[in-house]
Amino acid sequence: MKSVYRSAVIAVCVFIGFIVACKTSPLKDVRETELEMEIKKYLAVDDSAPEVFRVLMMSDRYCVSQMKYAEKLRRVDDQGGDKYICEEIKKLDKIDDTREGIITVWLFPDSGRLMRVRPKMLTYLVETDKLMVEDIQRWNFTTTEKTLQPTQFDVKYRIVLRKTQSDDEIMKEVREKLKGKTASH
């Protein structure tokens, strides 16, 4: 009888320990670690990649990685613009989702300024597609040579949206926006 009682106590202690362990190692931390590994993999330089640049856009991070032509072509840093894009992404953080898109860019060979920007692969979220085009249009490029090479290339975007509000907060925000729109008409 004592051994049955002792086994039951041990089983309960193990069960409680398991529950406590689960609460102290939240699933969110695991997801964040997986996300960090995925980001490192995405931004790693890959000479065989078809695109010249890869861009990661998040509400708290904006990263650009150059895959090729590093000795011929450079993107001019724009920290203010990068912050602006992060703020715009923050407005879209209503869902947990990751989207990818590709923009094709043509440059003037003598100045490195943008000549043309065309979406090649859309994310199928109008807001993120618009943001990708808006982002690339602010880019400037430099070169060490007299003429810029390449003058046409692709930029691959990955936009990571993370839900930061509860459903109730989101609904309240949407209702306030709708009230503002109907009040102005």
Phi, psi and omega per residue, in radians:
M1 nan -0.700 3.137
K2 -1.126 -0.645 -3.130
S3 -1.198 -0.616 3.083
V4 -1.153 -0.775 3.130
Y5 -1.093 -0.792 3.138
R6 -1.091 -0.724 3.113
S7 -1.111 -0.696 3.124
A8 -1.151 -0.719 3.123
V9 -1.123 -0.761 3.121
I10 -1.095 -0.749 3.137
A11 -1.085 -0.755 3.115
V12 -1.115 -0.753 3.126
C13 -1.085 -0.754 3.106
V14 -1.104 -0.746 3.132
F15 -1.085 -0.807 3.124
I16 -1.116 -0.725 3.089
G17 -1.062 -0.683 3.110
F18 -1.113 -0.770 -3.140
I19 -1.119 -0.766 3.121
V20 -1.104 -0.732 3.137
A21 -1.097 -0.676 3.118
C22 -1.148 -0.653 -3.132
K23 -1.274 -0.519 -3.106
T24 -1.493 -0.221 3.056
S25 -2.100 1.390 -3.032
P26 -1.137 2.675 3.130
L27 -1.107 -0.516 -3.135
K28 -1.052 -0.722 3.123
D29 -1.096 -0.678 3.114
V30 -1.120 -0.777 3.122
R31 -1.087 -0.731 3.135
E32 -1.108 -0.707 3.115
T33 -1.128 -0.760 3.095
E34 -1.092 -0.695 3.115
L35 -1.097 -0.763 3.125
E36 -1.078 -0.728 3.110
M37 -1.132 -0.711 3.129
E38 -1.146 -0.670 3.115
I39 -1.121 -0.804 3.126
K40 -1.050 -0.729 3.134
K41 -1.135 -0.744 -3.124
Y42 -1.137 -0.715 -3.070
L43 -1.503 -0.115 3.135
A44 -1.104 2.399 -3.131
V45 -1.123 2.275 -3.117
D46 -2.356 1.826 -3.108
D47 -1.083 -0.430 -3.098
S48 -1.526 -0.043 -3.134
A49 -1.174 2.457 3.140
P50 -1.261 -0.401 -3.117
E51 -1.595 2.747 3.125
V52 -1.569 -0.639 3.123
F53 -2.174 2.608 2.949
R54 -2.151 2.369 -3.106
V55 -2.145 2.337 3.039
L56 -1.983 2.144 3.127
M57 -2.067 2.170 3.075
M58 -2.415 2.947 -3.134
S59 -1.187 -0.368 -3.140
D60 -2.102 0.149 -3.065
R61 -2.725 2.423 3.033
Y62 -2.347 2.017 -3.086
C63 -2.220 2.440 3.062
V64 -2.170 2.324 3.100
S65 -2.209 2.299 -3.137
Q66 -1.710 2.174 -3.076
M67 -1.465 -0.678 -3.107
K68 -2.620 3.040 -3.135
Y69 1.071 0.498 -3.102
A70 -1.088 -0.513 -3.131
E71 -1.444 -0.266 -3.090
K72 -1.893 -0.496 -2.974
L73 -2.393 2.348 3.111
R74 -2.393 2.424 3.013
R75 -1.464 2.342 3.096
V76 -1.372 2.235 3.139
D77 -1.107 2.501 3.125
D78 -2.507 1.410 -3.054
Q79 -1.127 -0.629 3.108
G80 -1.111 -0.753 3.096
G81 -1.166 -0.654 3.107
D82 -1.090 -0.733 3.107
K83 -1.113 -0.715 3.128
Y84 -1.038 -0.783 -3.140
I85 -1.097 -0.708 3.098
C86 -1.070 -0.698 3.111
E87 -1.128 -0.653 3.110
E88 -1.186 -0.675 3.096
I89 -1.126 -0.652 3.136
K90 -0.993 -0.600 3.118
K91 -1.184 -0.408 -3.105
L92 -1.676 -0.038 -3.113
D93 -1.288 1.134 3.132
K94 -1.929 -0.232 -3.126
I95 -2.422 2.793 2.994
D96 -1.634 1.916 -3.089
D97 -2.792 2.652 3.044
T98 -2.214 2.242 -3.129
R99 -2.192 2.575 3.085
E100 -2.189 2.532 3.099
G101 -2.599 2.861 3.138
I102 -2.269 2.348 3.092
I103 -2.042 2.310 3.033
T104 -1.675 2.345 -3.060
V105 -2.129 2.388 2.996
W106 -2.039 2.357 -3.129
L107 -2.039 2.645 2.954
F108 -1.259 2.231 -3.041
P109 -1.179 -0.443 -3.088
D110 -1.516 -0.569 -3.056
S111 -1.906 -0.406 -3.082
G112 1.409 0.111 3.094
R113 -1.413 2.755 -3.136
L114 -1.183 2.326 3.050
M115 -1.776 -0.761 -3.084
R116 -2.679 2.542 3.105
V117 -2.324 2.201 3.139
R118 -2.375 2.282 3.028
P119 -1.157 2.310 3.128
K120 -1.807 -0.702 3.094
M121 -2.379 2.097 -3.080
L122 -1.514 2.791 3.099
T123 -1.561 -0.227 -3.102
Y124 1.179 0.395 2.879
L125 -2.156 1.977 -3.027
V126 -0.939 -0.748 -3.097
E127 -1.099 -0.726 -3.121
T128 -1.311 -0.602 3.075
D129 -1.082 -0.775 3.117
K130 -1.090 -0.713 -3.122
L131 -1.168 -0.635 3.098
M132 -1.092 -0.811 -3.124
V133 -1.151 -0.749 3.108
E134 -1.057 -0.700 -3.140
D135 -1.133 -0.866 -3.063
I136 -1.171 -0.488 -3.128
Q137 -1.216 -0.288 3.113
R138 -1.602 -0.128 -3.095
W139 -1.248 2.571 2.984
N140 -2.257 2.676 -3.090
F141 -2.243 2.653 3.054
T142 -2.250 2.849 3.105
T143 -2.538 2.785 3.082
T144 -1.633 -0.172 -3.116
E145 -1.784 2.986 -3.139
K146 -1.208 -0.709 3.104
T147 -2.019 2.499 -3.074
L148 -1.395 2.353 3.042
Q149 -2.407 2.348 -0.063
P150 -1.403 2.784 3.120
T151 -1.757 -0.167 3.057
Q152 -2.379 2.295 -3.132
F153 -2.826 2.959 3.132
D154 -1.844 2.599 3.033
V155 -2.155 2.139 -3.131
K156 -1.709 2.276 -3.134
Y157 -1.932 2.474 2.941
R158 -2.210 2.108 -3.129
I159 -1.951 2.093 -3.112
V160 -1.871 2.007 3.090
L161 -1.779 2.351 3.138
R162 -2.239 2.197 -3.137
K163 -1.186 2.054 -3.092
T164 -1.956 -0.138 -3.124
Q165 -2.079 2.752 3.046
S166 -1.319 2.870 3.110
D167 -1.032 -0.676 3.134
D168 -1.119 -0.729 3.115
E169 -1.127 -0.696 3.122
I170 -1.138 -0.794 3.132
M171 -1.090 -0.696 3.109
K172 -1.089 -0.750 3.125
E173 -1.104 -0.740 3.129
V174 -1.130 -0.747 3.123
R175 -1.069 -0.728 3.133
E176 -1.124 -0.693 3.093
K177 -1.117 -0.745 3.128
L178 -1.140 -0.680 3.097
K179 -1.085 -0.746 3.119
G180 -1.084 -0.690 3.140
K181 -1.238 -0.731 -3.122
T182 -1.273 -0.521 3.130
A183 -1.247 -0.518 -3.120
S184 -1.386 -0.255 -3.126
H185 -1.593 nan nan
